[in-house]
Amino acid sequence: MEAVKEKIYTIIVNGEQVKEPKQTLTFVEVLDIAFPPPRPIPNDDYSITFKNAKSTPHNGQLHPGGTVEIKDGTKFDVTPTNKS
């Protein structure tokens, strides 16, 4: 019997191509890809937007505690917010 190959997804995070084995990503997992820990800014002080996701809606904002189902070509923009 042949071993089943797991799918590796190619996504874009802040303009960088990333290989990701998981199809569903959390806010913190995307944040960790963009800004690996330790981070000088708390997790909730970041904004994450996505485009071309498998989940519905296909485009939007990922909030703390949220998840998104990805596919090849899903794009994420992760930016620190200027909360004060």
Order of alpha helices (4+ residues) and beta strands (2+ residues): beta-beta-beta-alpha-beta-beta-beta-beta
